[in-house]
Amino acid sequence: MSYVLGLDLGTSSLKGLLVDKSGKVILSKSADYPLESIKAGYSEQDPQHWVEAAWKVLKAMIQELPEMKEKLEGISFSGQMHSLVLVDEHQKVLRNAILWNDVRTSKQCEEITQKCGEVLLKSTKNIALEGFTLPKILWVQEQEPEIWAKAEKFMLPKDYLAFYLTGNIQMDYSDAAGTLLLDVENRVWSTEIMETFGISESFMPELVESAGFRGNLLPELKETLGFTRDVKIFGGGADNACAALGVGIVSEGIGLCSIGTSGVFLSVEETAEKDYQGKLHLFNHVLANTYYSMGVTLAAGNSLSWFKNTFAKDLTFEAMLKDVATVNVGSDGLIFTPYIVGERTPHVDSQIRGSFIGIDTHHELKHFARSVLEGITFSLKDSQNLMENVANKQFSKIVSVGGGAKNKEWLQMQADIFNAKITTLTAEQGPGLGACMLAALGCGWFENVEECVTTFVAYSEEIHPIPENVVKYQQVYELYKKAYPATKELTHQLQENL
């Protein structure tokens, strides 16, 4: 039986997932690499560390499963979005990659908005934020002109790894959509934006489909690793898009609620015509001619971790949350806003800060713990609300993954707050499974993506909304929405006085 390999290039580690034609995970390996921060707000990595991590994963897999040398058919990728890799005319890396979570580019974002804000929103469907790639390019232009003068091409992290494996410089549409340089609807690099900022067409990578063929594994690498057949390399995709594919989000009407350090609420869009005015991200999906909208809560699981470490340090998460089911919907009049590091959707406000509102003498740890869970979910509902109001979406099902899928009371809160059936997975594999699915599609294992999803994705329990809780939460959510405008000016002034 043949195998495909998905390489998930994250911020702190590279994870490899080997899967067979039945969708069974055969092997999983990972390798860590460091993050460099030379000053506050800076976040960088040496691309060579990604290559070394890939070698460690491949060698460890081959050592454990030698038959992989005969049976590996294809490789694809998922990767951290936005991070900038620059190479010279000899394809040598010119500097460390500037990562997605680097925030040095506020000045460049203001410049982009001033020079082409309307064009940017119309063409890329997004507004200028520090995380995107274009502001990083402008920063290098302005601050490191000697580097910029040598820069011949740019890549994103997974694309640099694919270049190392194939010798070809390419980028898939889902990752290109996060650069602020792609005309999302027409699926071409935006000449107007490039010309505005002095970026030449030769600087841009060739665009490929996520399940498209990049090239075969280079002969010298094939020989060194001992592969006996040509190994095909496929386009890959942005981490959130691959995560969506990996849980079966391939058509409208199904949502993804992903709660990690940050939180994501994501939905497929059949066209790029929805006008979210930059309040939601709109990107190309890993499926050809398909898109997805996505809202982000900056401190989702991070809010719960902060609360535990601050107020319940000696308890496990399970012990801290064991009594939340005994607390009434709405935490008996207590609301938490999870803005502890600012907020992205729908407010795009780096200065807003979190609040507990309605504290009463009868409130105990269990009330505060439940209000944190509710507040995180309300913040994600803001994204669902935008999708429903702007795009007239109706969600028949929402797949919950991450920390929010590990607590049954929290799953019930999600069903009640989102007013939708919540589904979990039998086993979470993250974006790496989506990368495997792209390789499987590229290899021609399936006639269509639906057949691939049926084979690779297995769902577990379903949680249905409780009607009386839905009504109560609708009332509490209306109060929650008033918290941002009520606290904005005050928290901004507090931040200014720090």
Buried (B, 14 or more C-beta within 10 A) or exposed (E): EBBBBBBBBBBEEBBBBBBBBEBEBBBBBBBEBEEEEEEEEBBBBBBEBBBBBBBBBBBBBBEEBEEBBEBBBBBBBBBBBBBBBBBBEEBEBBBBBBBBBBBBBBEBBEBBBEEBBEBBBBBBBBBBBBBBBBBBBBBBBEEBEEBBEBBBBBBBBBBBBBBBBBBBBBBBBBBBBBBBBBBBBEBBBBEEBBEBBEBEEEBBBEBBBBBBBBBBBBEEBBEEBEBEBEBBBBBBBBBBBBBBBBBBBBBBEBBBBBBBBBBBBBBBBEEBEBEBEBBBBBBBBBBEEBBBBBBBBBBBBBBBBBBBEEEBEEBEBEEBBBBBBEBEBBBBBBBBBBBBBBBBBBBBBBBBBBBBBBBEEEBEBBBBBBBBBBBBBBBBBBBBBBBBEBBEBEBEBBBBBBBBBBBEBBBBBBBBBBBBBBBBBEEBBBBBBBBBBBBBBBBEBBEEBEEBBEBBBEEEEEBEBBEEBBEBBEEBBEBBBEBBEEBBEEBBEEEEEE
